């Protein structure tokens, strides 16, 4: 599975996904690549740097992060994530395509109409 993770709150999720043997594509428009690597391989966590580097790709745009992905995990409130062309994104993802909105920033019913399976923390998507 590929996941779009961003913001430091996602580091815990990304570590969990790695321990579950998921492949991650991380896009974070505000955090430098070196910082992401440091966060994922920080001493004190049982994360083997070789395994992390094998399972993680850091991208520099959201399209590269979601190409052939199974799911998108959004853990930020940045406006950029609200304005993406989700029809185009859906067309580039594996099906079924999932979106996990951890910050209640997306229009869940609209995404469901596109074809996404939507999970929103804190409310049910009709």
C-alpha positions as CSV (number, residue, x, y, z in Angstrom):
1,X,0.0,0.0,0.0
2,X,1.1,3.6,-0.6
3,X,0.0,6.4,1.7
4,X,0.2,10.2,1.5
5,X,1.4,11.4,4.9
6,X,2.2,14.9,5.9
7,X,2.9,17.0,9.0
8,X,4.6,15.8,12.1
9,X,1.3,14.2,13.5
10,X,1.6,11.7,10.7
11,X,5.0,10.4,11.8
12,X,3.4,8.0,14.3
13,X,1.0,6.8,11.6
14,X,3.8,6.3,9.2
15,X,5.9,4.4,11.7
16,X,2.9,2.1,12.3
17,X,2.4,1.6,8.6
18,X,6.1,0.7,8.2
19,X,5.9,-1.9,10.9
20,X,2.9,-3.4,9.1
21,X,5.1,-3.7,6.0
22,X,3.3,-1.0,4.0
23,X,5.1,1.1,1.3
24,X,4.7,4.8,1.9
25,X,4.9,7.7,-0.5
26,X,5.2,10.8,1.7
27,X,4.5,14.3,0.5
28,X,4.9,17.2,2.9
29,X,5.1,20.6,1.3
30,X,6.5,22.3,4.5
31,X,8.9,19.9,6.1
32,X,12.3,19.3,4.5
33,X,13.1,15.8,3.3
34,X,16.0,15.4,5.8
35,X,13.7,16.2,8.7
36,X,11.2,13.5,7.6
37,X,14.0,10.9,7.4
38,X,15.2,12.0,10.9
39,X,11.6,11.8,12.3
40,X,11.1,8.3,10.9
41,X,14.4,6.9,12.1
42,X,14.7,8.8,15.4
43,X,16.7,6.9,18.0
44,X,14.5,5.4,20.7
45,X,12.0,3.9,18.2
46,X,12.3,0.3,17.0
47,X,12.7,1.5,13.4
48,X,15.5,-0.1,11.4
49,X,16.7,2.7,9.1
50,X,17.4,0.2,6.2
51,X,13.8,-1.0,6.5
52,X,12.4,2.5,6.6
53,X,14.4,3.6,3.5
54,X,13.2,0.4,1.7
55,X,9.6,1.2,2.4
56,X,9.5,5.0,2.2
57,X,9.6,7.3,-0.8
58,X,9.6,11.0,-0.2
59,X,8.0,13.0,-3.1
60,X,8.1,16.7,-3.9
61,X,4.5,16.9,-5.2
62,X,1.2,15.4,-4.4
63,X,0.7,13.7,-7.8
64,X,3.9,11.7,-7.4
65,X,2.8,10.7,-3.9
66,X,-0.6,9.3,-5.0
67,X,0.3,7.7,-8.3
68,X,-0.8,4.0,-8.0
69,X,-1.6,4.5,-4.3
70,X,-4.2,2.5,-2.5
71,X,-5.0,5.2,0.1
72,X,-4.4,8.8,1.0
73,X,-4.0,9.7,4.7
74,X,-4.3,13.4,5.4
75,X,-3.1,14.6,8.7
76,X,-2.9,18.4,8.2
77,X,-5.2,21.3,7.9
78,X,-3.3,23.1,5.2
79,X,-5.5,24.7,2.6
80,X,-3.4,23.2,-0.2
81,X,-5.0,19.8,0.5
82,X,-8.5,21.2,0.2
83,X,-8.0,22.5,-3.4
84,X,-6.6,19.5,-5.2
85,X,-8.3,18.0,-8.2
86,X,-9.6,14.9,-6.5
87,X,-11.1,13.5,-9.8
88,X,-7.6,13.5,-11.3
89,X,-6.2,12.0,-8.1
90,X,-8.8,9.3,-8.1
91,X,-8.0,8.4,-11.8
92,X,-4.3,7.9,-10.8
93,X,-4.9,5.6,-7.8
94,X,-5.4,1.9,-7.5
95,X,-9.1,0.9,-7.0
96,X,-10.7,0.7,-4.6
97,X,-9.3,4.1,-3.6
98,X,-9.4,5.2,0.0
99,X,-9.1,8.6,1.7
100,X,-8.6,9.0,5.4
101,X,-9.3,12.6,6.5
102,X,-7.7,13.1,9.9
103,X,-8.5,16.8,10.1
104,X,-12.1,17.1,8.8
105,X,-10.9,19.3,5.9
106,X,-12.4,17.5,2.9
107,X,-15.9,17.3,1.4
108,X,-16.6,13.7,2.1
109,X,-19.9,13.4,0.2
110,X,-18.3,14.9,-2.9
111,X,-15.3,12.5,-2.7
112,X,-17.7,9.6,-2.3
113,X,-19.5,10.7,-5.5
114,X,-16.1,10.6,-7.3
115,X,-15.7,7.0,-6.2
116,X,-13.5,7.2,-3.1
117,X,-14.1,5.2,0.0
118,X,-13.9,7.9,2.6
119,X,-13.2,7.6,6.3
120,X,-13.3,10.8,8.4
121,X,-12.2,10.9,12.0
122,X,-15.0,12.4,14.1
123,X,-18.0,12.1,11.8
124,X,-19.8,9.7,9.5
125,X,-19.7,10.5,5.8
126,X,-23.2,10.1,4.3
